[in-house]
Amino acid sequence: MYRTYDLEILMILNQKRPISHTFRIETDSYEQLEKEARKKNISINLLLNQIIKEHAFKVSFDKIDSVIMPKDVLKSLFEAIDEKDTIQLGKKAGSHDAVEYMQLLYGEINKNTTLQFLEMWSSRFTNYEHKNHGSTHWFSVPHGINEKYSLFLAEFIKSLIDCTIKEPVKIQTSQRTMIFQLTL
């Protein structure tokens, strides 16, 4: 048995204009949604939008053959390698791997696709923030791992921006967070 539910879907790619659309949802699935929405103290509509965004995110990361890794494992890995290797790893990941992923995901590299990639990439960190004021974009990426990981992320971002849009980027790091700003 299905239940019909009107849903406002937020457009995922840079559009925040809601649209109305009707979906049929199996009763069991709807009951699970209701239960989860009550538990989180949010509407079913908001929960469904979160699920859709998570799915789109997962599909993007599946395209680049990504794996999920616990923070403790990353922390141990970055504690085991020296600073020079951390920097080299970040440079390679940003200048080669990320560029390859962007081409795979978007087909072309420009300011818009670079911003889309940065948004997608940053959103894998639970409490990330992306704010923009005009053409200036500010990202806060609280990763909670360690200083070497912040160093890796900084090199990753510098190399990525240098290889794609060649715009100045300001980066600040701490033990558990990386913040960067760029103007497009």
C-alpha positions as CSV (number, residue, x, y, z in Angstrom):
1,M,0.0,0.0,0.0
2,Y,1.3,3.5,-0.9
3,R,0.6,6.9,0.7
4,T,0.7,10.0,-1.4
5,Y,2.7,12.9,0.1
6,D,3.2,16.4,-1.4
7,L,6.9,17.3,-1.1
8,E,8.7,20.5,-1.7
9,I,12.1,19.6,-3.1
10,L,15.0,22.0,-2.8
11,M,16.8,22.1,-6.1
12,I,20.3,20.7,-5.3
13,L,22.5,22.7,-7.6
14,N,22.5,26.3,-6.4
15,Q,18.8,26.9,-6.6
16,K,16.9,27.2,-3.3
17,R,13.5,27.7,-4.9
18,P,11.1,25.0,-3.7
19,I,9.0,23.1,-6.2
20,S,6.0,20.9,-5.4
21,H,5.8,17.4,-6.5
22,T,3.8,14.3,-5.5
23,F,5.4,11.0,-4.7
24,R,4.0,7.7,-3.7
25,I,5.7,6.2,-0.7
26,E,5.1,2.7,0.7
27,T,3.3,2.8,4.0
28,D,6.2,1.1,5.9
29,S,8.7,3.7,4.5
30,Y,6.4,6.6,5.4
31,E,6.0,5.3,8.9
32,Q,9.8,5.1,9.2
33,L,10.1,8.7,7.9
34,E,7.5,9.9,10.4
35,K,9.4,8.1,13.3
36,E,12.8,9.6,12.2
37,A,11.3,13.1,11.7
38,R,9.8,13.0,15.2
39,K,13.0,11.8,16.7
40,K,14.9,14.6,15.0
41,N,12.1,17.1,15.8
42,I,11.9,18.2,12.1
43,S,9.2,18.0,9.5
44,I,9.0,15.0,7.1
45,N,9.5,17.5,4.3
46,L,12.8,18.7,5.8
47,L,13.9,15.1,6.4
48,L,13.1,14.1,2.8
49,N,15.2,17.0,1.5
50,Q,18.1,15.9,3.7
51,I,17.8,12.3,2.4
52,I,17.7,13.6,-1.2
53,K,20.8,15.7,-0.7
54,E,22.6,12.8,1.1
55,H,21.7,10.5,-1.8
56,A,23.0,13.0,-4.4
57,F,26.2,13.4,-2.3
58,K,26.7,9.6,-2.2
59,V,26.1,9.3,-5.9
60,S,28.8,11.9,-6.6
61,F,31.3,10.2,-4.3
62,D,30.5,6.8,-5.8
63,K,31.4,8.2,-9.2
64,I,34.9,8.9,-7.9
65,D,35.2,5.5,-6.2
66,S,35.4,6.9,-2.7
67,V,35.4,5.0,0.5
68,I,34.2,5.9,4.0
69,M,36.9,5.9,6.7
70,P,36.6,6.4,10.4
71,K,38.2,9.6,11.8
72,D,40.3,7.5,14.2
73,V,42.0,5.7,11.2
74,L,42.7,9.0,9.4
75,K,44.1,10.4,12.7
76,S,46.4,7.4,13.0
77,L,47.5,7.7,9.4
78,F,48.3,11.4,9.6
79,E,50.1,10.9,12.9
80,A,52.3,8.3,11.3
81,I,53.5,10.3,8.3
82,D,55.9,13.3,8.5
83,E,55.0,16.9,7.7
84,K,56.9,16.8,4.3
85,D,54.9,13.7,3.1
86,T,51.7,15.3,4.4
87,I,52.3,18.4,2.2
88,Q,53.3,16.3,-0.8
89,L,50.2,14.2,-0.4
90,G,47.9,17.3,-0.2
91,K,49.5,18.8,-3.2
92,K,49.1,15.6,-5.3
93,A,45.5,15.1,-4.1
94,G,44.6,18.7,-5.0
95,S,46.4,19.1,-8.2
96,H,45.9,15.7,-9.8
97,D,43.2,13.7,-8.1
98,A,40.7,16.4,-7.4
99,V,41.1,17.8,-10.9
100,E,40.4,14.3,-12.3
101,Y,37.3,14.0,-10.1
102,M,36.0,17.3,-11.2
103,Q,36.4,16.4,-14.9
104,L,34.6,13.1,-14.2
105,L,31.8,14.7,-12.2
106,Y,31.2,17.9,-14.3
107,G,32.9,17.4,-17.6
108,E,34.6,20.7,-17.5
109,I,36.6,22.9,-15.0
110,N,35.6,26.5,-14.5
111,K,34.8,28.7,-11.5
112,N,31.2,27.3,-11.2
113,T,32.3,23.7,-11.3
114,T,35.1,24.4,-8.9
115,L,32.7,26.0,-6.5
116,Q,30.3,23.0,-6.9
117,F,33.2,20.6,-6.2
118,L,34.3,22.6,-3.1
119,E,30.7,22.6,-1.8
120,M,30.4,18.8,-2.4
121,W,33.8,18.0,-0.9
122,S,33.3,20.2,2.2
123,S,29.8,18.9,2.8
124,R,31.2,15.5,3.8
125,F,32.4,17.1,7.0
126,T,29.3,17.2,9.3
127,N,29.5,20.8,10.6
128,Y,31.0,22.5,7.6
129,E,29.8,26.0,6.6
130,H,29.9,27.7,3.2
131,K,28.9,31.4,3.2
132,N,29.3,33.9,0.5
133,H,29.2,37.6,0.4
134,G,28.9,38.7,-3.2
135,S,31.7,37.0,-5.0
136,T,33.7,36.1,-1.8
137,H,33.2,32.5,-0.6
138,W,34.1,31.4,2.9
139,F,34.4,27.7,3.9
140,S,34.8,26.4,7.4
141,V,35.7,22.7,7.5
142,P,35.8,21.4,11.1
143,H,37.3,17.9,10.7
144,G,38.2,17.0,14.2
145,I,41.3,15.0,13.3
146,N,44.7,16.6,13.9
147,E,47.1,19.4,12.7
148,K,48.7,17.3,10.0
149,Y,45.3,16.7,8.5
150,S,44.6,20.4,8.5
151,L,48.0,20.9,6.8
152,F,47.0,18.2,4.2
153,L,43.6,19.9,3.6
154,A,45.3,23.3,3.2
155,E,47.7,22.0,0.6
156,F,44.8,20.2,-1.1
157,I,42.8,23.4,-1.4
158,K,45.8,25.5,-2.5
159,S,46.8,23.0,-5.2
160,L,43.2,22.6,-6.4
161,I,42.6,26.3,-6.8
162,D,46.0,26.8,-8.4
163,C,45.4,24.1,-11.0
164,T,41.8,25.1,-11.8
165,I,40.8,28.7,-11.4
166,K,44.1,30.3,-10.4
167,E,42.5,32.7,-7.9
168,P,44.1,33.7,-4.6
169,V,43.0,31.7,-1.6
170,K,43.4,32.6,2.1
171,I,43.7,29.6,4.4
172,Q,43.8,29.3,8.2
173,T,44.4,26.0,10.0
174,S,44.1,24.8,13.5
175,Q,44.3,21.3,15.1
176,R,40.8,20.5,14.2
177,T,39.6,23.0,11.6
178,M,40.5,24.5,8.3
179,I,39.0,27.7,7.0
180,F,39.5,29.1,3.5
181,Q,38.3,32.1,1.6
182,L,38.4,32.8,-2.1
183,T,36.9,35.4,-4.4
184,L,35.5,34.3,-7.7
